[in-house]
Amino acid sequence: MARELMLLVATVIVCLAPGIHGTSHLSFASNLQVNISRTGCGETKLCIETPDDCDPAETSDCAFTTIMVHANASMPYLHIGHSGMSPGYIAMGLTMHGSMDTMVFVCAQHNGTSNFFFRTMLLQDGSTTLTPVGTPVKEIRGSVNGSMIQCEFKVPRDNNASSSNVTVVLGKGRTTNGTTLGAFTRVLRIAALDLTDPTSNALTATVAPTTMAAASAPAPAVLFLLCALMWSVVLRT
């Protein structure tokens, strides 16, 4: 009963949200439970977070997003999970290669309560103002626990759409009058990501281990010169 009530409240809030003309582009899952953690990061899903390596399953001080590309022939989609702390809303955005605008997905709490609502917005380059847009999103799930907001959702996509050179932005902001979104504050921006590669956000550079012996060993050319000098001294004596 509690889950059905939360779903009803979330749907009503979205329907009454100002600036949205129709909500046919949004649909909620029947089960609102979310499960967001670092499990599978770099293996089955792409993870973007700040601070580095934080896990929302262990600490609330973690702005965190996961992205999985499902190339299903009948309904390809992006499965996105997002978690963060805010008294108003948290948001993640995708800037596709060659675009100046960012598609932003907003997960928010209503008037500081545990009621959750979801919005799709557009953020123009260099702006902090979010503009409503009817980006289709399916199976939306969300939860609010104090200032911690979490959500999962699916964004339908074309299988021919490029998944490379994508910029991911994480941010947050305040709300007024319940559902009016304030200025977008960016907390993290990572460019040149490949959404189909879970390791594209991992550090690929490695530092070779060093030892005292390796650090002090002279190069072969130096050894040759030293030997030559020693033999010349021996021959002179």
C-alpha positions as CSV (number, residue, x, y, z in Angstrom):
1,M,0.0,0.0,0.0
2,A,2.8,2.4,0.9
3,R,4.5,1.8,-2.5
4,E,1.2,2.5,-4.4
5,L,0.7,5.7,-2.4
6,M,4.3,6.9,-3.2
7,L,3.7,6.2,-6.9
8,L,0.4,8.1,-6.9
9,V,2.0,11.1,-5.1
10,A,5.0,11.1,-7.5
11,T,2.6,11.0,-10.6
12,V,0.4,13.8,-9.3
13,I,3.3,16.0,-8.5
14,V,4.7,15.6,-12.0
15,C,1.3,16.2,-13.6
16,L,0.9,19.5,-11.6
17,A,4.5,20.7,-12.1
18,P,4.5,24.1,-13.9
19,G,6.3,24.3,-17.2
20,I,5.5,20.8,-18.3
21,H,2.9,20.6,-21.0
22,G,1.7,17.0,-20.8
23,T,3.5,14.1,-19.1
24,S,3.1,11.3,-21.7
25,H,6.9,11.3,-22.1
26,L,7.3,10.0,-18.5
27,S,6.2,6.7,-17.0
28,F,6.8,5.3,-13.5
29,A,7.7,1.7,-12.5
30,S,5.3,-0.1,-10.3
31,N,8.1,-0.8,-7.9
32,L,9.8,2.4,-6.7
33,Q,12.6,0.6,-4.8
34,V,16.1,1.7,-6.0
35,N,19.4,-0.1,-5.7
36,I,22.4,2.0,-6.4
37,S,26.0,1.0,-5.5
38,R,29.5,0.6,-6.9
39,T,28.9,-3.1,-7.6
40,G,29.8,-3.8,-11.2
41,C,31.6,-0.4,-11.8
42,G,34.2,-0.8,-14.6
43,E,32.8,-4.2,-15.5
44,T,29.1,-4.1,-16.4
45,K,28.4,-0.4,-16.0
46,L,30.1,3.0,-16.4
47,C,30.4,4.9,-13.1
48,I,30.9,8.6,-12.6
49,E,31.3,9.9,-9.0
50,T,32.7,12.5,-6.7
51,P,34.6,12.1,-4.4
52,D,36.6,9.5,-6.3
53,D,35.6,5.9,-5.6
54,C,32.8,6.8,-3.3
55,D,29.9,4.4,-2.9
56,P,26.4,5.7,-2.2
57,A,25.6,2.3,-0.5
58,E,28.1,3.1,2.2
59,T,28.1,6.9,2.5
60,S,25.6,9.7,1.7
61,D,28.4,12.2,0.8
62,C,28.6,10.8,-2.7
63,A,27.4,12.3,-6.0
64,F,27.1,9.2,-8.1
65,T,25.8,8.1,-11.5
66,T,25.8,4.7,-13.3
67,I,25.1,4.2,-17.0
68,M,24.5,0.9,-18.8
69,V,23.7,0.7,-22.5
70,H,21.2,-2.0,-23.5
71,A,21.3,-2.6,-27.2
72,N,18.0,-4.5,-27.2
73,A,16.7,-4.9,-30.8
74,S,13.1,-4.1,-29.9
75,M,13.8,-1.4,-27.3
76,P,17.4,-0.1,-26.9
77,Y,17.8,2.1,-23.9
78,L,20.2,3.6,-21.4
79,H,19.7,2.4,-17.8
80,I,20.7,5.2,-15.5
81,G,21.0,5.3,-11.7
82,H,21.7,8.5,-9.9
83,S,22.3,9.4,-6.2
84,G,23.3,12.5,-4.3
85,M,22.6,14.9,-1.4
86,S,20.5,18.0,-1.9
87,P,17.7,19.9,-0.1
88,G,16.0,20.3,-3.5
89,Y,17.1,18.3,-6.5
90,I,20.0,16.3,-7.9
91,A,20.5,16.0,-11.7
92,M,22.7,14.2,-14.2
93,G,23.1,15.4,-17.8
94,L,24.3,14.0,-21.1
95,T,25.9,16.1,-23.8
96,M,26.2,14.1,-27.0
97,H,29.1,14.5,-29.4
98,G,28.6,17.6,-31.5
99,S,25.8,19.1,-29.4
100,M,25.9,22.4,-27.5
101,D,23.0,21.5,-25.3
102,T,22.8,19.0,-22.4
103,M,19.8,16.6,-21.7
104,V,19.3,16.8,-18.0
105,F,17.4,14.3,-15.8
106,V,16.2,15.7,-12.5
107,C,15.3,13.7,-9.4
108,A,13.9,15.9,-6.6
109,Q,12.1,16.0,-3.4
110,H,8.8,18.0,-2.9
111,N,8.9,20.8,-0.3
112,G,11.6,19.1,1.8
113,T,9.4,16.0,2.3
114,S,9.9,12.3,1.3
115,N,7.8,12.8,-1.8
116,F,9.7,12.3,-5.0
117,F,9.3,13.8,-8.4
118,F,11.1,13.6,-11.7
119,R,11.7,16.1,-14.5
120,T,13.4,16.2,-17.9
121,M,15.1,19.4,-18.8
122,L,17.5,21.1,-21.2
123,L,20.6,23.0,-20.2
124,Q,22.1,25.3,-22.8
125,D,25.9,25.7,-23.0
126,G,27.1,28.3,-20.4
127,S,23.7,28.6,-18.7
128,T,22.5,27.6,-15.3
129,T,18.8,27.8,-16.2
130,L,16.9,24.5,-16.8
131,T,14.3,24.5,-19.6
132,P,11.5,21.9,-19.7
133,V,11.7,19.4,-22.5
134,G,9.7,16.3,-23.3
135,T,12.5,13.7,-23.4
136,P,10.9,10.2,-23.1
137,V,11.8,8.4,-19.9
138,K,10.4,5.0,-18.8
139,E,10.3,2.9,-15.6
140,I,11.2,5.8,-13.3
141,R,11.9,4.8,-9.7
142,G,12.9,7.2,-6.9
143,S,13.3,7.6,-3.1
144,V,14.0,10.4,-0.7
145,N,15.6,9.9,2.7
146,G,16.3,13.2,4.4
147,S,18.5,15.1,2.0
148,M,19.6,11.9,0.1
149,I,17.8,11.5,-3.2
150,Q,18.1,8.4,-5.4
151,C,16.5,7.4,-8.7
152,E,16.8,4.9,-11.5
153,F,15.2,5.2,-15.0
154,K,15.5,4.1,-18.6
155,V,16.0,6.4,-21.6
156,P,15.0,4.9,-24.9
157,R,17.6,5.4,-27.7
158,D,18.3,4.6,-31.3
159,N,20.7,1.7,-31.8
160,N,22.4,3.9,-34.5
161,A,23.0,6.7,-32.0
162,S,26.6,7.4,-31.2
163,S,27.7,6.5,-27.7
164,S,31.3,7.9,-27.9
165,N,32.6,11.3,-27.0
166,V,29.8,11.9,-24.6
167,T,30.1,14.4,-21.7
168,V,28.4,13.5,-18.4
169,V,27.5,16.3,-16.0
170,L,26.4,15.9,-12.4
171,G,24.8,18.8,-10.5
172,K,22.2,19.9,-8.0
173,G,20.0,22.8,-7.0
174,R,17.2,24.1,-4.9
175,T,13.4,24.1,-5.5
176,T,10.8,26.7,-4.7
177,N,7.1,26.4,-4.5
178,G,7.5,22.7,-4.3
179,T,8.4,21.9,-7.9
180,T,10.0,25.0,-9.4
181,L,13.7,24.2,-10.2
182,G,16.3,26.7,-9.2
183,A,19.7,27.3,-10.9
184,F,21.7,24.3,-11.8
185,T,25.0,24.0,-9.9
186,R,27.5,21.7,-11.5
187,V,29.5,19.5,-9.2
188,L,31.3,17.3,-11.8
189,R,31.9,17.2,-15.6
190,I,33.7,14.4,-17.4
191,A,34.1,14.5,-21.2
192,A,35.1,12.1,-23.9
193,L,33.3,9.1,-22.4
194,D,32.2,6.0,-24.3
195,L,28.9,4.9,-22.8
196,T,29.3,1.4,-24.1
197,D,32.7,0.9,-22.3
198,P,32.4,0.5,-18.5
199,T,36.1,1.3,-18.2
200,S,36.1,4.6,-20.2
201,N,36.1,6.5,-16.9
202,A,38.8,4.3,-15.3
203,L,42.4,5.4,-14.9
204,T,44.4,3.6,-17.6
205,A,47.8,5.0,-16.9
206,T,49.8,2.9,-14.5
207,V,53.1,3.7,-12.8
208,A,55.7,1.0,-13.0
209,P,57.0,-0.1,-9.5
210,T,60.6,1.0,-8.8
211,T,63.2,-0.5,-6.6
212,M,66.4,0.9,-5.2
213,A,68.5,-1.4,-7.4
214,A,66.6,-0.4,-10.5
215,A,66.8,3.2,-9.7
216,S,70.6,3.1,-9.2
217,A,71.5,0.8,-12.0
218,P,73.5,2.7,-14.7
219,A,72.6,2.4,-18.4
220,P,74.6,0.0,-20.6
221,A,76.4,2.8,-22.4
222,V,77.5,4.3,-19.1
223,L,78.9,0.9,-18.0
224,F,80.8,0.6,-21.3
225,L,82.5,4.0,-20.8
226,L,83.3,3.3,-17.2
227,C,85.0,0.0,-18.2
228,A,87.0,1.7,-21.0
229,L,88.2,4.3,-18.5
230,M,89.2,1.6,-16.0
231,W,91.2,-0.3,-18.6
232,S,93.0,2.8,-19.8
233,V,94.1,3.5,-16.2
234,V,95.3,-0.1,-15.8
235,L,97.3,0.0,-19.1
236,R,99.0,3.3,-18.1
237,T,100.1,1.8,-14.8
